[in-house]
Amino acid sequence: MTGGNEVGCRPDQLISPKDVIIDKDRDNLIICDTINKRIVQWPRRNGKNGETIISNVGCCGLAIDDNGSLYIV
């Protein structure tokens, strides 16, 4: 991931990530970024550009089932 060692609210930065899961089917990391109130998705390899897939959501945990459905706690 980019953003260096800085925390922040830019798309390439996280503040207080609480959970991360690996979506093996899509080869992505899915991260619960608690303070920024968002769920972000990053490519596992050469991940220079992540994207917010859900915004304005409180989150402390994530799960993904065998069908690829994402659950937010």
C-alpha distances in whole Angstrom, upper triangle without the diagonal:
4,7,8,10,11,12,13,14,12,10,7,8,10,13,15,13,16,16,13,15,15,16,18,20,17,15,12,11,12,12,15,14,17,18,16,19,16,15,12,11,8,9,9,10,8,6,5,8,8,11,14,16,19,19,22,22,22,21,21,20,20,21,22,25,26,27,23,24,22,23,22,24
4,6,9,9,11,12,13,10,9,6,7,10,13,16,15,18,18,17,19,18,20,21,23,20,18,15,14,15,14,17,15,18,18,17,19,17,17,13,13,11,12,13,12,10,8,6,8,9,12,15,18,20,20,22,23,24,22,23,23,22,24,25,28,30,30,26,27,24,26,25,26
4,6,6,8,9,10,8,9,5,5,9,11,14,14,18,19,18,20,21,22,24,26,23,21,18,16,17,15,17,14,17,16,15,18,17,17,14,15,13,15,16,16,14,11,9,10,11,14,15,19,20,19,21,22,23,22,22,23,23,26,26,30,32,32,28,29,26,27,25,26
4,6,8,11,13,12,12,9,8,10,13,15,15,19,19,18,21,22,24,25,28,25,22,20,18,19,17,19,16,19,18,17,20,19,19,17,17,15,17,17,17,15,13,11,13,14,17,18,22,23,23,24,25,25,24,24,24,24,27,28,32,33,34,30,31,28,29,27,28
4,7,10,13,13,14,11,9,10,11,13,13,17,18,18,21,22,24,26,29,26,24,21,18,19,17,18,15,17,17,16,20,19,20,18,19,17,19,18,19,17,15,14,16,16,19,20,23,24,23,24,24,24,22,22,23,24,27,28,32,34,35,31,31,28,28,26,27
4,6,10,10,12,10,7,8,9,12,13,17,18,19,22,23,25,28,30,27,25,22,19,19,17,17,14,16,14,14,18,18,18,17,18,17,20,20,21,19,17,15,16,16,18,18,22,22,21,22,22,22,21,21,23,24,27,28,32,34,35,31,31,28,28,26,26
4,7,9,11,9,6,6,5,8,10,14,16,17,20,22,24,27,29,26,24,21,18,17,14,14,11,12,10,10,14,14,16,15,17,16,19,20,21,20,17,16,16,15,16,16,19,19,18,18,19,18,18,18,20,21,24,26,30,32,33,29,29,25,25,22,23
4,6,9,8,5,6,6,10,11,15,17,18,21,23,24,27,29,26,25,21,19,18,15,14,10,12,9,8,12,13,14,14,16,16,20,21,22,21,18,16,15,14,15,14,17,17,15,16,17,17,17,18,20,21,24,26,30,33,33,29,28,25,25,22,22
4,6,8,6,6,7,11,12,15,17,17,20,22,23,26,28,25,24,20,18,16,14,13,10,11,9,6,10,10,12,12,15,15,19,21,22,21,17,16,14,13,12,11,15,14,12,13,14,15,16,17,19,20,23,25,29,31,31,27,26,23,23,20,21
4,5,5,8,10,13,14,17,19,18,21,22,23,26,27,23,23,19,17,16,14,15,12,14,12,9,12,12,13,12,14,14,17,19,20,18,15,13,11,10,11,11,14,15,13,15,17,18,18,20,21,21,24,25,29,31,31,27,26,23,24,22,23
4,6,8,11,14,13,17,17,16,18,19,20,22,23,20,19,16,14,14,12,13,11,14,13,10,12,10,11,9,10,11,14,16,17,16,12,10,8,7,7,7,11,13,12,14,16,17,17,19,20,19,22,23,26,28,27,24,23,21,22,20,22
4,7,11,14,13,16,17,15,18,18,19,21,23,20,18,15,13,13,12,14,11,15,14,12,14,13,13,10,11,10,12,14,15,13,10,8,7,7,8,10,13,15,15,17,18,19,19,20,20,20,22,23,27,28,28,24,24,22,23,21,23
4,7,10,10,14,15,14,17,18,20,23,24,21,20,16,14,14,11,12,9,12,11,10,13,12,12,10,12,11,14,16,17,16,12,11,10,9,11,11,15,15,14,16,17,17,17,18,19,19,22,23,27,29,29,25,25,22,22,20,22
4,6,6,10,12,12,15,17,19,22,24,21,20,16,13,12,9,9,6,9,8,7,10,10,10,9,12,12,15,16,18,17,14,14,13,11,12,11,14,14,13,14,14,14,13,14,15,16,19,21,25,27,27,24,23,20,20,17,18
4,6,9,12,13,17,19,21,24,26,24,23,19,16,14,11,10,6,7,6,6,9,10,12,12,15,15,19,19,22,21,18,17,17,14,15,14,16,16,14,14,14,13,12,13,15,16,20,22,26,29,29,26,25,21,21,18,18
4,6,9,12,15,18,21,24,26,24,23,19,16,14,10,9,6,6,6,8,10,11,12,13,15,16,20,20,22,22,19,19,19,16,17,15,17,16,15,15,14,12,11,10,12,14,18,21,24,27,28,25,24,20,19,16,15
4,6,8,11,14,17,20,22,21,19,16,12,10,7,6,4,6,8,9,10,10,9,10,12,13,16,16,19,20,17,18,17,14,15,13,15,14,14,15,13,12,9,9,10,11,15,17,21,24,25,21,20,17,16,13,13
4,7,11,14,17,20,22,21,20,17,13,11,8,6,6,6,9,11,11,11,10,12,14,15,18,18,21,22,19,21,20,17,17,15,16,15,15,15,13,11,8,6,7,9,12,15,19,22,23,20,19,16,14,12,11
4,7,10,13,16,19,18,17,14,10,8,6,5,8,9,12,13,13,12,10,11,12,13,16,15,19,20,18,20,19,16,16,15,15,15,16,16,14,12,9,7,5,6,9,12,16,19,20,17,16,13,12,10,10
4,7,10,13,15,15,13,10,7,6,4,6,9,11,15,15,14,12,10,10,10,10,13,12,15,17,15,17,16,14,14,14,14,14,16,18,15,15,11,10,8,7,9,11,14,17,18,15,15,12,12,11,12
4,6,9,12,12,11,8,6,5,7,9,12,14,18,18,17,14,11,11,10,11,12,11,15,17,15,18,17,14,15,15,14,15,17,19,17,17,13,12,9,7,7,8,11,13,15,12,12,10,11,11,13
4,6,9,9,7,6,5,6,9,12,15,18,21,20,19,17,13,12,10,10,10,8,12,15,13,17,16,14,15,16,15,16,19,22,20,20,17,16,13,10,9,9,11,12,14,11,13,11,13,14,16
4,6,6,6,5,6,7,11,13,16,19,22,21,20,17,13,12,9,10,10,9,12,15,14,17,16,14,14,15,13,16,19,22,20,20,18,18,15,11,10,8,10,10,11,8,10,10,12,14,17
4,6,5,7,9,11,14,17,20,23,26,25,24,21,17,16,12,12,10,9,12,15,15,18,18,16,17,18,17,19,22,25,24,24,21,21,18,15,13,10,11,10,12,9,13,13,16,18,20
4,6,8,11,12,16,19,22,25,28,26,25,22,18,16,13,13,11,11,14,17,16,19,19,17,17,18,16,19,23,26,24,25,23,23,20,16,14,11,11,10,10,8,12,13,16,19,22
4,6,9,10,14,17,20,23,26,24,23,19,16,14,10,10,8,9,11,14,13,16,15,13,14,15,14,17,20,24,22,24,22,22,20,16,15,12,13,13,12,9,12,13,16,18,22
4,7,10,13,17,19,22,25,23,23,20,16,14,10,9,6,6,8,11,11,14,14,13,14,16,15,18,21,24,23,24,22,22,19,16,15,13,15,14,15,12,15,15,18,19,22
4,6,10,13,15,19,21,20,19,16,12,10,6,5,4,5,8,11,9,12,11,10,11,13,12,15,18,21,20,21,18,19,17,14,14,12,15,15,15,12,14,13,16,16,19
4,6,10,12,15,18,17,17,14,10,8,6,5,6,6,10,12,9,12,12,9,11,12,12,14,16,19,18,18,16,16,14,11,12,11,15,16,17,13,14,12,14,14,17
4,7,10,13,16,14,14,10,7,6,5,6,9,10,13,15,12,14,13,10,10,10,9,11,13,16,14,15,12,13,11,8,9,10,13,15,16,12,12,9,11,11,13
4,6,9,12,11,11,8,6,5,6,8,11,12,15,16,13,15,13,10,10,9,10,11,12,14,12,12,10,10,9,8,11,12,16,18,19,15,15,11,12,11,12
4,6,9,9,8,6,5,7,9,11,15,15,19,20,16,18,16,13,12,10,10,10,10,12,9,9,6,7,7,7,10,13,16,19,20,16,15,11,11,9,10
4,6,6,6,5,6,7,10,12,16,17,20,20,17,17,15,12,12,10,11,10,10,10,9,9,7,8,10,11,14,16,20,23,23,20,19,15,14,12,12
4,6,5,7,8,11,14,16,20,20,23,24,20,21,19,16,15,13,14,12,11,10,8,6,6,7,9,11,15,18,21,25,25,22,20,16,15,11,11
4,5,8,11,12,16,18,22,22,25,25,22,21,20,17,16,14,16,14,11,10,10,8,9,10,13,15,19,22,25,28,28,25,23,20,18,15,15
4,6,9,10,14,16,20,21,24,23,20,19,17,14,13,10,13,11,8,8,9,9,10,12,14,16,19,21,25,28,27,24,22,19,18,15,15
4,7,10,14,16,20,22,25,25,21,21,18,15,13,10,11,9,6,5,5,5,7,10,12,13,17,19,22,26,25,22,20,16,15,12,12
4,6,10,13,17,18,21,22,18,18,15,12,10,7,8,6,4,6,6,7,8,11,12,12,15,16,20,23,22,19,17,13,13,11,12
4,7,10,14,15,19,19,16,16,14,10,9,6,6,5,6,9,8,9,8,10,10,9,12,13,17,19,19,15,14,10,11,9,11
4,7,10,12,15,16,12,13,10,7,5,4,6,7,9,12,11,13,11,13,13,11,14,14,18,20,19,16,15,12,13,12,15
4,7,9,12,13,10,11,9,6,5,6,7,9,12,15,14,16,14,16,14,12,13,13,16,18,18,14,14,12,14,14,17
4,6,9,9,6,8,7,4,7,9,10,13,15,18,18,19,17,18,17,15,16,15,19,20,20,16,17,15,17,17,20
4,5,7,5,8,8,7,9,12,13,16,18,22,21,23,21,21,19,17,17,16,19,19,19,16,18,16,19,20,22
4,7,6,10,11,10,13,15,16,19,21,24,23,24,21,21,19,17,17,16,19,19,20,17,19,17,20,20,23
4,5,9,11,11,15,18,18,21,24,27,26,27,25,25,23,21,21,20,22,22,23,20,22,21,24,24,26
4,6,9,11,14,17,19,22,24,27,27,28,26,26,25,23,23,23,25,25,26,22,24,23,26,26,28
4,6,7,10,14,15,18,20,23,23,24,22,23,22,20,21,20,23,24,24,21,22,20,23,23,25
4,7,10,13,16,19,20,23,23,25,23,24,24,22,24,23,26,27,27,23,25,23,25,24,27
4,7,10,13,16,17,20,21,23,22,23,22,21,22,22,25,26,25,22,22,21,23,22,25
4,7,9,12,13,17,17,19,18,19,19,17,19,19,22,23,23,19,19,17,19,19,21
4,6,9,10,14,15,17,17,19,18,17,18,18,21,23,21,18,18,16,18,17,20
4,6,7,10,11,14,14,16,16,15,17,17,20,22,21,17,16,14,16,14,17
4,7,10,11,13,13,16,15,13,15,14,17,19,18,14,13,11,13,12,16
4,7,7,10,11,14,14,12,14,15,18,20,19,15,13,11,12,10,13
4,6,9,10,14,15,14,17,18,21,24,22,19,17,14,14,12,14
4,7,10,13,15,15,18,20,23,26,25,22,19,16,15,12,14
4,6,10,12,12,15,17,20,23,22,19,17,13,12,9,10
4,7,10,11,15,17,20,24,23,21,18,14,12,9,8
4,6,8,11,14,17,21,21,18,16,12,10,6,6
4,7,11,14,17,21,22,19,17,13,11,8,6
4,7,11,14,17,18,16,14,11,8,6,5
4,7,10,14,15,12,11,7,6,5,6
4,7,10,12,9,8,6,5,7,8
4,7,8,6,5,5,6,9,11
4,5,5,6,7,8,12,14
4,5,8,10,12,15,18
4,6,9,12,15,18
4,6,10,13,16
4,7,10,13
4,7,10
4,7
4
